[in-house]
Amino acid sequence: MKHVKVQGRGAPNDIVEAGDGLKIPAQVTVTAEDVNGYTAELTARYTAESGRYEVDWLTVRRGDDGQEVTGEGLRSIPVAAILRDGILSALSGFTLLQAGAAPEDLGRSGPTDETLRWVARVYRFALLVGDAPTQAVASSLDIPRATAARWVTRARDRSMLTVSDPRGGGRGG
């Protein structure tokens, strides 16, 4: 994938509350050019039930080289990667930036209220873009994954985190 062009769609009335204070576009449109010789465009809509963006539709067109769209070609389109990159681009202007910069060495502070609010923000953002949320918390705060899982549970118990990873099977996500 050489170039991904992203457009977050909608006027201010197309902004939705994703929970935990996070406001995002209700829908994003992603265009990816030169994806294994094709151009792919998709539209994804945020769904509160899953806590993430889900693809509504996907269009694949011949690329500049004129390669025919085939079943094999369709299977080569990395839809999840295109969606993730597109969401990251579309949300860069208003997700974690709404909360300001994370304090340095936040992970060393222990599970304070401020730290747990950041745990909730990082978890929710990771879920939105399709990353493993608990691992994202661990990486972001530079703490072991087991510690991140405990802090995620603590944030949830204190009602600072109101979503869990539906793909995770457990509460720690």
N, C-alpha and C positions, 0 to 999 in steps of 0.2 A: 504494500500500500504506500504509494508515493505521496499522496496528498489527500487530506480529508478536509472537506469544507462543511461547516456546520451552521445551521440557522436555528436559533431558538424562536419558536413561533408564538405570536400572540401579543395582544395589547395588555396593559396592566390588569385588565379583568380576566386574563388567561393565566394569572399567577395563582397557584394553589398553596395551601399550608400543608406541608408534608409531615407535620408533627415535630415535636421537640423544638419549636421555634424556627424551623427551616422552611423558607418560601422558595418555590421553584416554578418554572414554566410548566403548565399543564401538559404541554406537548412539545416535542422537539423533532425537527427534520434534519436528517444527516445525509449528505452526499459524499460518497467516497469514489474518487477517480483512480483509474489504473489499479484495480483490485484484481490481480491475476488476469489482466487483459480486459476487464469489464468495468463499467461504471455502475455502482449500486446506490440506490436512494431508498431510505426508509423513514417512516414516521413512527414514533413511539409516544405513548401516552402514559403519564404517571397514574398508577392505580393504588389507592389507599390499602386495598386488601393485601396486596403483595409487598407494599412499601417500596416499590421500584418502578422503573419504566418498562413497559412491555411493548413489543413491536406490533403495530396495527397492520402495517403493510410494508412490502419490500418489492422494489422494481429493479431488475437487472437489465442493462442494455449493453450492446456491443461497445467495446472501447474504441479508441482511435485506430487500432490496428485492424478493425473490422472482423474480429474473431466471432464466429457464430456462437450464440448462447445455447449450450447443450446441458444435459443432465449432469454430466461430469463437471462442467464449468460451474453450474449452480452449487454443486456440493463443495466446490473450492472456495466459495464466498464465506469469509469468517464473520458471520452476522454478529455474534457476541462481541468480537473485538471492534467492529465498526460502531456498534451501539455504544460500547464503553468509551471509545475515543470521542465520539460525537457528544455524548452526555458530559464528559469532562470539559470539552470546549464550550458547550452551551451553558453549563453551570458555573464556569470559572468566574463570571461576573457577580454572582450573588449567592453563593452557598456559604462556605466557611468564612468568606470575607465579611459576611454580615456580623460575625461574632468578633472580628478583629484577629490579630495575630495571637497564637498560643504562646503563653509564657515559656521561657526557656526552662529546661529541666523539670517540666511539669510531672514527669513520671517519678521523679525522686521525692516529690512532695507527699506521696502516699495518696490514699483515696479521699482527699478533701472534697468539699462540695464543688470547688472550682475545677478540680481534676475530673470529677465525675461528670460535670457538664461537658467537658471536652471529650470524655469517653463517649457520651451520648452523641455529640456532633460528629465525631469521626466514625462511629458505628453506623449512624444513619447515612452519612455520605457514602461510605463504602458499600452499603446495601444498595443505594441508588445506582451506583455505577457498576454493580455486579461483582465487586470484590468480596473476599471473605472478611466479614466485618470484625470479628474478634482478632484476627491476624492483623488487620489494618490498625486496630487500637494498639496492639503490641508493638508494631513497627513505628507508629506515629509517636508513641510515648517512650519508646526504647525500653520496654519492659518484657519479661518472659510472657509467652502466650498464656500460661496457666494463671499468672497474675492478672493479665488482661481479662480473662474469662471471669475471674472473681470480681473484678471492678465493674464489668458489664452487668453482672448479677446485682451488685450493690447499687449501681445507677438505676437499674430497673426497679429494685426494691424501694428506692427513694423517689420513684415516679419521675426521674429525670430522663429515663429512656423508656419510650412507650411502644417500641417496635422490636420484633425479633426476626431473625432470618428464617423464612419459611422453608428454605432449602436445608437448614442445619440439623433438624431432628431434635436438637436439645436447646435449652434456653440460652446457652452461652454463645451460639451462632458461630 
